[in-house]
C-alpha cells in the first residue's frame, strides 16, 4: 500500500510517499512544496494545488494521511494553513484518494506513546520505522512521514516500538 503523508502549510507543505506491507516501511519520495511570500494568496494556493496534483499523478498513492488542524498558538497563521489544507484535500478528492486526518497529538501518541513528544522523539521513531539514519532536513517533511506511519499503525493496531 502506498500512503501519501501531508503536513499542510501556506509557506511549506511537507509531503512523503511511503510504501508498507503493514510491518515494513520504505520511502518512495519525500519533499516540500514551498511558495513565495511575495505572491498573492490565490497564486500560492494554486501552486500548492498544482504541485500536489503532480505528486498524486506521479506516485498514485492508495490513500492520504493529512495533519488535521487542532490548535494554533499563532492565530495569524490558522487561516492560511486552513486554506492550504483545503486545496490539498481538493486535489486528493479530484483523484479520488481516500483521505484520513490526524491531529499532531494523535501522531505523537501513536509513534512515541506520548502525545506531547518533542520533534526529536518523533524523528527518532520515524528513523526506527524506516530503518534509516538519514531523514530529510525539513521538519515539515519529517512530520509528513510521521503522519503516514501514524495511519498505518493506528489502522492496523500496531503499537510503537
Secondary structure as GFF3:
##gff-version 3
##sequence-region A 1 161
A	DSSP	beta_strand	2	7	.	.	.	ID=ss1
A	DSSP	beta_strand	12	20	.	.	.	ID=ss2
A	DSSP	beta_strand	25	34	.	.	.	ID=ss3
A	DSSP	alpha_helix	41	59	.	.	.	ID=ss4
A	DSSP	beta_strand	63	67	.	.	.	ID=ss5
A	DSSP	alpha_helix	75	94	.	.	.	ID=ss6
A	DSSP	beta_strand	98	102	.	.	.	ID=ss7
A	DSSP	alpha_helix	104	112	.	.	.	ID=ss8
A	DSSP	alpha_helix	119	130	.	.	.	ID=ss9
A	DSSP	alpha_helix	139	155	.	.	.	ID=ss10
###
